[in-house]
Each structure stands twice: as C-alpha cells, then as structure tokens.
Amino acid sequence: MKVVAMIDSRQVILHPEPTGGYSVTVPSLPGCFSEGATREEALANIREAIQLHIECMLEDGEDVPPAYPFLVESIEVELPHAEATQST
C-alpha cells in the first residue's frame, strides 16, 4: 500500500519579541506554537511544530480542526488620560 502525503496549509501569526526574535502561534491549532531568532527560523520551526502537533492528534484519535482563514483588523480605542498631579 502506497502512503500519499497530504498538504495542509495553516495561517500563522508572528509575534516580534521585545528582546529579539519571534514567537509564532497557529490560530486554528490551539496549543501549537514555536519561536525562532529570525523570521525564517521561526517559520521553519512552526512548520515542524504543526506537523508534530497534527501527528500527535491523529495518533491520539483526536479530530484535527480544519484550517480556517481569519481576518486581522486594526481598531483604534480611546484610552483614559491620567490626570497630571501638581505639587504645590
């Protein structure tokens, strides 16, 4: 019996870290995350993490959530101003 590999495409979110590097999350696979010193390394690491995450889910008999698209929007919010204190 020939095993045929399937291709799965997942959207990921790269989070630049304040100390450098990136953390990466996969919205359609809760609990699947990785990191890397560079963008390229972070993407390579999350690719491997997604493969392992899905393999483990299948081995455990779990349903793999579908890869769903999501939209990202920026929203402006008004923040309260801190009142300046004056010393007299």
BALOZA-503457 format. One record per residue: x, y, z of N, C-alpha, C in turn; residue in one letter. Coordinates in nm, 4 decimals. Each point is the difference from the previous one (the first is absolute). Layout:
BEGIN
[[X, Y, Z], [X, Y, Z], [X, Y, Z], 'a']
...
***
This chain:
BEGIN
[[0.0833, -0.1173, 0.0000], [-0.0833, 0.1173, 0.0000], [0.0887, 0.1248, 0.0000], 'm']
[[-0.0255, 0.0885, -0.0919], [0.0796, 0.1220, -0.0124], [-0.0588, 0.1089, 0.0912], 'k']
[[0.0867, 0.0646, 0.0768], [-0.0421, 0.1095, 0.0870], [0.0158, 0.1304, -0.0764], 'v']
[[-0.1069, 0.0755, -0.0047], [0.0015, 0.1276, -0.0710], [-0.0018, 0.1129, 0.1031], 'v']
[[0.0941, 0.0908, -0.0101], [0.0053, 0.1147, 0.0909], [-0.1040, 0.1029, -0.0428], 'a']
[[-0.0657, 0.0573, 0.0999], [-0.0967, 0.1065, -0.0263], [0.0646, 0.1333, 0.0350], 'm']
[[-0.0435, 0.1037, -0.0661], [0.0488, 0.1347, 0.0295], [-0.1079, 0.0737, 0.0783], 'i']
[[0.0389, 0.0611, 0.1084], [-0.0910, 0.0784, 0.0829], [0.0587, 0.1398, 0.0101], 'd']
[[-0.0815, 0.0990, -0.0193], [0.0463, 0.1383, 0.0070], [-0.0636, 0.0680, 0.1214], 's']
[[0.0806, 0.0566, 0.0861], [-0.0473, 0.0671, 0.1215], [0.0505, 0.1431, 0.0032], 'r']
[[-0.0850, 0.0897, 0.0447], [0.0453, 0.1370, 0.0206], [0.0655, 0.0079, 0.1377], 'q']
[[0.1088, 0.0742, 0.0071], [0.0728, 0.0166, 0.1259], [0.0149, 0.1491, 0.0300], 'v']
[[0.0205, 0.0295, 0.1265], [0.0218, 0.1388, 0.0415], [0.1392, 0.0098, 0.0600], 'i']
[[0.0804, 0.0884, -0.0550], [0.1348, 0.0269, 0.0525], [-0.0097, 0.1160, 0.0992], 'l']
[[0.0531, -0.0223, 0.1182], [0.0003, 0.1023, 0.1046], [0.1450, 0.0432, 0.0238], 'h']
[[0.0397, 0.1212, -0.0430], [0.1357, 0.0457, 0.0309], [0.0167, 0.0124, 0.1523], 'p']
[[0.1083, -0.0524, 0.0510], [0.0255, 0.0044, 0.1442], [0.0846, 0.1226, 0.0345], 'e']
[[-0.0274, 0.0629, 0.1135], [0.0746, 0.1209, 0.0386], [0.1501, -0.0232, 0.0130], 'p']
[[0.0383, -0.1217, 0.0350], [0.1427, -0.0308, 0.0175], [0.0638, -0.0543, -0.1267], 't']
[[-0.0780, -0.0060, -0.1091], [0.0502, -0.0513, -0.1270], [-0.0625, -0.1340, -0.0329], 'g']
[[-0.0020, -0.0314, -0.1250], [-0.0573, -0.1253, -0.0444], [-0.1511, 0.0087, -0.0131], 'g']
[[-0.0611, -0.1150, -0.0257], [-0.1437, -0.0071, -0.0242], [-0.0588, -0.1211, 0.0707], 'y']
[[-0.1196, 0.0156, 0.0533], [-0.0798, -0.1155, 0.0388], [-0.1089, -0.0126, -0.1055], 's']
[[-0.0492, -0.1219, -0.0188], [-0.0968, -0.0262, -0.1065], [-0.1141, -0.0839, 0.0563], 'v']
[[-0.1231, 0.0388, -0.0332], [-0.1166, -0.0768, 0.0405], [-0.0801, -0.0398, -0.1234], 't']
[[-0.0843, -0.1015, 0.0179], [-0.0845, -0.0514, -0.1075], [-0.1445, 0.0072, 0.0497], 'v']
[[-0.0770, 0.1007, -0.0423], [-0.1358, 0.0161, 0.0515], [-0.0892, -0.1230, -0.0177], 'p']
[[0.0171, -0.0751, -0.1078], [-0.0858, -0.1153, -0.0237], [0.0453, -0.1255, 0.0750], 's']
[[0.1150, 0.0073, 0.0683], [0.0492, -0.1124, 0.0805], [0.0372, 0.0506, 0.1397], 'l']
[[-0.0981, 0.0179, 0.0865], [0.0302, 0.0488, 0.1355], [0.1074, -0.0855, 0.0669], 'p']
[[0.0957, 0.0660, 0.0620], [0.1086, -0.0702, 0.0671], [0.1199, -0.0274, -0.0876], 'g']
[[-0.0086, 0.0325, -0.1272], [0.1127, -0.0203, -0.0914], [0.0732, 0.1332, -0.0145], 'c']
[[0.1241, 0.0025, 0.0449], [0.0783, 0.1231, -0.0061], [0.1477, -0.0346, -0.0107], 'f']
[[0.0790, 0.0983, -0.0384], [0.1441, -0.0183, -0.0097], [0.0659, 0.1369, 0.0059], 's']
[[0.1289, 0.0028, -0.0257], [0.0743, 0.1258, 0.0011], [0.1248, -0.0153, -0.0849], 'e']
[[0.0670, 0.1110, -0.0244], [0.1248, -0.0025, -0.0743], [0.0701, 0.1337, 0.0111], 'g']
[[0.1305, -0.0013, -0.0180], [0.0795, 0.1219, 0.0100], [-0.0258, 0.0936, -0.1176], 'a']
[[-0.0328, -0.0586, -0.1157], [-0.0305, 0.0801, -0.1190], [-0.1380, -0.0405, -0.0507], 't']
[[-0.0518, 0.0795, -0.0906], [-0.1306, -0.0308, -0.0596], [0.0048, -0.1354, -0.0710], 'r']
[[0.1062, -0.0227, -0.0751], [0.0157, -0.1244, -0.0740], [0.0081, -0.1204, 0.0934], 'e']
[[0.0773, 0.0135, 0.1075], [0.0129, -0.1094, 0.0962], [-0.1337, -0.0259, 0.0699], 'e']
[[-0.0705, 0.1063, 0.0362], [-0.1295, -0.0157, 0.0657], [-0.0991, -0.0724, -0.0908], 'a']
[[0.0000, 0.0332, -0.1293], [-0.0910, -0.0661, -0.0940], [0.0383, -0.1464, -0.0210], 'l']
[[0.1280, -0.0290, -0.0074], [0.0440, -0.1394, -0.0136], [-0.0390, -0.0797, 0.1246], 'a']
[[0.0160, 0.0603, 0.1171], [-0.0328, -0.0680, 0.1247], [-0.1502, -0.0242, 0.0133], 'n']
[[-0.0825, 0.0969, -0.0406], [-0.1448, -0.0190, 0.0125], [-0.0480, -0.1030, -0.1012], 'i']
[[0.0635, -0.0084, -0.1141], [-0.0363, -0.1043, -0.0978], [0.0161, -0.1385, 0.0641], 'r']
[[0.1144, -0.0205, 0.0650], [0.0244, -0.1277, 0.0675], [-0.0982, -0.0205, 0.1158], 'e']
[[-0.0268, 0.1067, 0.0758], [-0.0934, -0.0097, 0.1128], [-0.1407, -0.0378, -0.0471], 'a']
[[-0.0444, 0.0566, -0.1116], [-0.1324, -0.0326, -0.0547], [-0.0045, -0.1477, -0.0393], 'i']
[[0.1037, -0.0468, -0.0683], [0.0037, -0.1410, -0.0410], [-0.0080, -0.0930, 0.1213], 'q']
[[0.0801, 0.0278, 0.1016], [0.0012, -0.0838, 0.1197], [-0.1318, 0.0097, 0.0768], 'l']
[[-0.0557, 0.1200, 0.0082], [-0.1261, 0.0217, 0.0709], [-0.1111, -0.0836, -0.0643], 'h']
[[-0.0098, 0.0066, -0.1320], [-0.1045, -0.0751, -0.0714], [0.0252, -0.1502, 0.0101], 'i']
[[0.1259, -0.0431, -0.0120], [0.0322, -0.1421, 0.0148], [-0.0441, -0.0521, 0.1361], 'e']
[[0.0278, 0.0755, 0.1061], [-0.0380, -0.0411, 0.1355], [-0.1519, -0.0066, 0.0149], 'c']
[[-0.0697, 0.0981, -0.0569], [-0.1462, -0.0005, 0.0075], [-0.0555, -0.1256, -0.0678], 'm']
[[0.0521, -0.0328, -0.1175], [-0.0478, -0.1174, -0.0726], [0.0321, -0.1292, 0.0757], 'l']
[[0.1210, -0.0094, 0.0566], [0.0380, -0.1180, 0.0772], [-0.0903, -0.0186, 0.1217], 'e']
[[-0.0452, 0.1128, 0.0590], [-0.0874, -0.0048, 0.1178], [-0.1473, -0.0144, -0.0373], 'd']
[[-0.0287, -0.0112, -0.1301], [-0.1380, -0.0159, -0.0441], [-0.0826, 0.1275, 0.0060], 'g']
[[0.0659, 0.1140, 0.0089], [-0.0699, 0.1278, 0.0061], [-0.0312, 0.0503, -0.1404], 'e']
[[-0.1070, 0.0768, -0.0102], [-0.0320, 0.0657, -0.1265], [0.0918, 0.1206, -0.0174], 'd']
[[0.0537, 0.0150, -0.1180], [0.0854, 0.1157, -0.0299], [-0.0911, 0.1129, -0.0480], 'v']
[[0.0049, 0.1157, 0.0674], [-0.0848, 0.1114, -0.0424], [0.0349, 0.0433, -0.1424], 'p']
[[-0.1001, 0.0437, -0.0743], [0.0287, 0.0452, -0.1365], [0.0841, 0.1280, 0.0027], 'p']
[[0.0743, 0.0175, -0.1057], [0.0750, 0.1253, -0.0162], [-0.0995, 0.1032, -0.0492], 'a']
[[-0.0257, 0.0979, 0.0804], [-0.0973, 0.1019, -0.0392], [0.0705, 0.1335, -0.0176], 'y']
[[-0.0459, 0.0779, -0.0959], [0.0601, 0.1327, -0.0188], [-0.0513, 0.0960, 0.1072], 'p']
[[0.0788, 0.0968, 0.0309], [-0.0437, 0.1025, 0.0924], [0.0427, 0.1352, -0.0533], 'f']
[[-0.0666, 0.1021, 0.0476], [0.0308, 0.1373, -0.0414], [0.0611, 0.0735, 0.1181], 'l']
[[0.0919, 0.0889, -0.0288], [0.0620, 0.0815, 0.1029], [-0.0339, 0.1448, -0.0292], 'v']
[[-0.0527, 0.0678, 0.0984], [-0.0361, 0.1408, -0.0129], [0.0683, 0.0792, 0.1105], 'e']
[[0.0273, 0.1257, -0.0248], [0.0495, 0.0905, 0.1036], [-0.1164, 0.0855, 0.0481], 's']
[[-0.0120, 0.0137, 0.1287], [-0.1088, 0.0778, 0.0588], [0.0610, 0.1047, 0.0920], 'i']
[[-0.0461, 0.1245, -0.0162], [0.0446, 0.1069, 0.0885], [-0.0963, 0.0092, 0.1176], 'e']
[[0.0559, 0.0157, 0.1183], [-0.0812, 0.0170, 0.1203], [0.0484, 0.1235, 0.0742], 'v']
[[-0.0919, 0.0661, 0.0636], [0.0359, 0.1174, 0.0792], [0.0338, -0.0460, 0.1402], 'e']
[[0.1159, 0.0412, 0.0476], [0.0449, -0.0384, 0.1328], [-0.0181, 0.1176, 0.0956], 'l']
[[-0.0290, -0.0286, 0.1254], [-0.0138, 0.1090, 0.0965], [0.1348, 0.0678, 0.0222], 'p']
[[-0.0031, 0.1310, 0.0180], [0.1219, 0.0743, 0.0269], [0.0244, 0.0029, 0.1494], 'h']
[[0.1228, -0.0214, 0.0371], [0.0357, 0.0119, 0.1411], [0.0072, 0.1478, 0.0325], 'a']
[[-0.0673, 0.0384, 0.1057], [0.0035, 0.1402, 0.0379], [0.1365, 0.0325, 0.0583], 'e']
[[0.0535, 0.1084, -0.0472], [0.1314, 0.0421, 0.0488], [-0.0148, 0.0518, 0.1428], 'a']
[[0.0862, -0.0434, 0.0858], [-0.0035, 0.0490, 0.1374], [0.0982, 0.1152, 0.0115], 't']
[[-0.0433, 0.1044, 0.0660], [0.0865, 0.1157, 0.0192], [0.0336, 0.0119, 0.1473], 'q']
[[0.1284, 0.0160, 0.0259], [0.0400, 0.0209, 0.1389], [0.0011, 0.1487, 0.0277], 's']
[[-0.0564, 0.0345, 0.1103], [-0.0044, 0.1422, 0.0368], [0.0843, 0.0299, 0.1172], 't']
***
